[in-house]
Amino acid sequence: MNHLQASIPEGVAPVPPWSASSTILWTRDDGARNMRRRRLRPSTRRYGGVFVRSGPVEGPFIVVESAGMLVGRPGPIRPVTEDMVESAQGRTGRGDLVLSVATPDRYPVIEALSRSAPRREIFSPLTADLIAWFADRNPCGRGFVVTASDAGSGRLVGYFLFYPWLLSRRDTCASETHAFLFVHLYVAPESRRRGVFRAMTGFGLDLVEQLGVGMVYTIPNPRSTPGFLKFGHQHAGDLLFWIRPALPGWGWGRAGLGRVAGVQVERRRRFDAAWQPDPRRDLPESTLAWNPRHADLLDWRFVDRPEGDYEIRYLHRGRVVGYLVTRRMRIRGLRALVVCDMWLDGFDPDAFAAGLEDASRSGTRVDIAVAFGGSSAPGYRQALRHAGFVVCPSCLQPQPVSVIGCGVGDGPHRLGVPPVAAWHLTPMDWDVF
Ligand SMILES: CC(C)(COP(=O)(O)OP(=O)(O)OC[C@H]1O[C@@H](n2cnc3c(N)ncnc32)[C@H](O)[C@@H]1OP(=O)(O)O)[C@@H](O)C(=O)NCCC(=O)NCCS
């Protein structure tokens, strides 16, 4: 589909027929100031209240209204083609390895390698179904799994999964842009320390660059962190790790242990496009980046994910004011309730406490609640503190939760990695929980 999918608010003239070589920019007719601020090129043209600039894009842009201005949402990323794979293969410089991108018939082979890994190295195997969900059913477009096979025997010796995700940035032209996350990295023990991880990373980044995406990131474990740093990726910072033990007398702040007045909690099966979080309003100006929370992305992440079992709660104060997503897991033998994501109008602390209390009291017993992130969002941190969470000292953490990433390519698409102190991240934005 090469035309614009538009939902133009009243009073804004419709844009003309669209082409895949156009980029839409996102502002109402008050755009002169915005145009200066965003340093648009003179080639920018104005159609009604919408400014359009020529330039390469990967697909159609969907126009949505957010915080009183039009924002562009990039259409799904195009799939990796055989030409791209061949061209990247020509640059690997490895005669002993065949690097490629897995087709769906190879997913079970990857699953078999993953299942053969020691449990201490891979907590939860990468199944064929999980790969299909990440790579083929992703609303942001197609992902891919890089595979490394021994050139002599053809045996699979490693895999590394890349999937697209959306990022909103205050500090760049596009208000929403694609990034790639890379997760589920594994190299068979007998093939380690021979540069397989290095080769798969270089190959995957080559494809990301060919797709025109300017940034990648991950939240790796300490085994792969030194490698990423050696490859020149930046450490964007560590995410805060919060805990709330279910101990008698552990404080719940002002919320108390009773029902929180004026807040109703409702379990839902899916997300509701009728209520949209408003990050531009709820996050401070100092927050430069966050991952958008459109209902279709939330559904993909928390409803459609295989092996998920997430619990979705909508919070009401006469009308919807936010949602909370939790998941019950065993962490080091403890029955943990993980706060996977939450968004509340103004990070309303009482509404969050009400949702968390409901989640803690229903279902199986909980020994501890855990949460991550909030480094750049004071409201998120206050809501966690209000509900009795404290930051776990790093010496007591099972492992640091480090964010690592890099800009891709040398072209205009390349983006810097925001520091964690200016990036609102929660477990929604990577796949461990
Ligand atoms: C981590 C892992 C992927 C590394 O794969 P690999 O093919 O052996 O890594 P490479 O040979 O390409 O090493 C690249 C760089 O990573 C670092 N590195 C790799 N293994 C390392 C180790 N055991 N200790 C310290 N640094 C290591 C080194 O900096 C290395 O560069 P160098 O060899 O020039 O010093 C592999 O050990 C593995 O699959 N572990 C189990 C699964 C896992 O932990 N996955 C990570 C999930 S985020």
The ligand as an SDF file (V2000), in Angstrom:
LIG
                    3D

 48 50  0  0  0  0  0  0  0  0999 V2000
   27.4530  -14.3780   24.8530 C   0  0  0  0  0  0  0  0  0  0  0  0
   27.6840  -15.2340   23.5990 C   0  0  0  0  0  0  0  0  0  0  0  0
   26.5470  -14.9400   22.6270 C   0  0  0  0  0  0  0  0  0  0  0  0
   29.0240  -14.8530   22.9640 C   0  0  0  0  0  0  0  0  0  0  0  0
   29.1370  -15.5150   21.7170 O   0  0  0  0  0  0  0  0  0  0  0  0
   30.5740  -15.7550   20.9990 P   0  0  0  0  0  0  0  0  0  0  0  0
   30.3160  -16.1530   19.6120 O   0  0  0  0  0  0  0  0  0  0  0  0
   31.3870  -16.6400   21.8390 O   0  0  0  0  0  0  0  0  0  0  0  0
   31.1770  -14.2750   21.0500 O   0  0  0  0  0  0  0  0  0  0  0  0
   32.3380  -13.7110   20.0920 P   0  0  0  0  0  0  0  0  0  0  0  0
   33.3890  -14.7700   19.9080 O   0  0  0  0  0  0  0  0  0  0  0  0
   31.7740  -13.1430   18.8680 O   0  0  0  0  0  0  0  0  0  0  0  0
   32.9320  -12.5790   21.0100 O   0  0  0  0  0  0  0  0  0  0  0  0
   32.7610  -11.2100   20.7150 C   0  0  0  0  0  0  0  0  0  0  0  0
   33.2110  -10.4290   21.9190 C   0  0  0  0  0  0  0  0  0  0  0  0
   32.2980  -10.6720   22.9980 O   0  0  0  0  0  0  0  0  0  0  0  0
   33.0490  -10.7070   24.2230 C   0  0  0  0  0  0  0  0  0  0  0  0
   32.8840  -12.0220   24.8250 N   0  0  0  0  0  0  0  0  0  0  0  0
   32.3670  -13.1190   24.2550 C   0  0  0  0  0  0  0  0  0  0  0  0
   32.3310  -14.1390   25.1390 N   0  0  0  0  0  0  0  0  0  0  0  0
   32.8330  -13.6420   26.2760 C   0  0  0  0  0  0  0  0  0  0  0  0
   33.0910  -14.2120   27.5540 C   0  0  0  0  0  0  0  0  0  0  0  0
   32.8010  -15.4830   27.8240 N   0  0  0  0  0  0  0  0  0  0  0  0
   33.6310  -13.4280   28.4980 N   0  0  0  0  0  0  0  0  0  0  0  0
   33.9600  -12.1480   28.2400 C   0  0  0  0  0  0  0  0  0  0  0  0
   33.7550  -11.5360   27.0360 N   0  0  0  0  0  0  0  0  0  0  0  0
   33.2060  -12.2970   26.0890 C   0  0  0  0  0  0  0  0  0  0  0  0
   34.4880  -10.4200   23.8650 C   0  0  0  0  0  0  0  0  0  0  0  0
   34.6640   -9.0310   23.9600 O   0  0  0  0  0  0  0  0  0  0  0  0
   34.5370  -10.8610   22.4540 C   0  0  0  0  0  0  0  0  0  0  0  0
   35.5470  -10.2310   21.7160 O   0  0  0  0  0  0  0  0  0  0  0  0
   37.0320  -10.8680   21.6810 P   0  0  0  0  0  0  0  0  0  0  0  0
   36.8710  -12.3320   21.4390 O   0  0  0  0  0  0  0  0  0  0  0  0
   37.6570  -10.1340   20.5410 O   0  0  0  0  0  0  0  0  0  0  0  0
   37.6340  -10.5720   23.0070 O   0  0  0  0  0  0  0  0  0  0  0  0
   27.7000  -16.7370   23.9450 C   0  0  0  0  0  0  0  0  0  0  0  0
   28.6330  -16.9300   24.9730 O   0  0  0  0  0  0  0  0  0  0  0  0
   26.3770  -17.2990   24.3680 C   0  0  0  0  0  0  0  0  0  0  0  0
   25.5520  -17.6870   23.5350 O   0  0  0  0  0  0  0  0  0  0  0  0
   26.1010  -17.3680   25.7000 N   0  0  0  0  0  0  0  0  0  0  0  0
   24.8910  -17.9760   26.2240 C   0  0  0  0  0  0  0  0  0  0  0  0
   23.6250  -17.2350   25.8570 C   0  0  0  0  0  0  0  0  0  0  0  0
   23.6370  -15.7910   26.2830 C   0  0  0  0  0  0  0  0  0  0  0  0
   24.0710  -15.4370   27.3510 O   0  0  0  0  0  0  0  0  0  0  0  0
   23.1200  -14.9330   25.4090 N   0  0  0  0  0  0  0  0  0  0  0  0
   23.0690  -13.5060   25.6240 C   0  0  0  0  0  0  0  0  0  0  0  0
   21.6550  -13.0750   25.8130 C   0  0  0  0  0  0  0  0  0  0  0  0
   21.5810  -11.2930   25.9100 S   0  0  0  0  0  0  0  0  0  0  0  0
  1  2  1  0
  2  3  1  0
  2  4  1  0
  2 36  1  0
  4  5  1  0
  5  6  1  0
  6  7  2  0
  6  8  1  0
  6  9  1  0
  9 10  1  0
 10 11  2  0
 10 12  1  0
 10 13  1  0
 13 14  1  0
 14 15  1  0
 15 16  1  0
 15 30  1  0
 16 17  1  0
 17 18  1  0
 17 28  1  0
 18 19  1  0
 18 27  1  0
 19 20  2  0
 20 21  1  0
 21 22  1  0
 21 27  2  0
 22 23  1  0
 22 24  2  0
 24 25  1  0
 25 26  2  0
 26 27  1  0
 28 29  1  0
 28 30  1  0
 30 31  1  0
 31 32  1  0
 32 33  2  0
 32 34  1  0
 32 35  1  0
 36 37  1  0
 36 38  1  0
 38 39  2  0
 38 40  1  0
 40 41  1  0
 41 42  1  0
 42 43  1  0
 43 44  2  0
 43 45  1  0
 45 46  1  0
 46 47  1  0
 47 48  1  0
M  END
$$$$
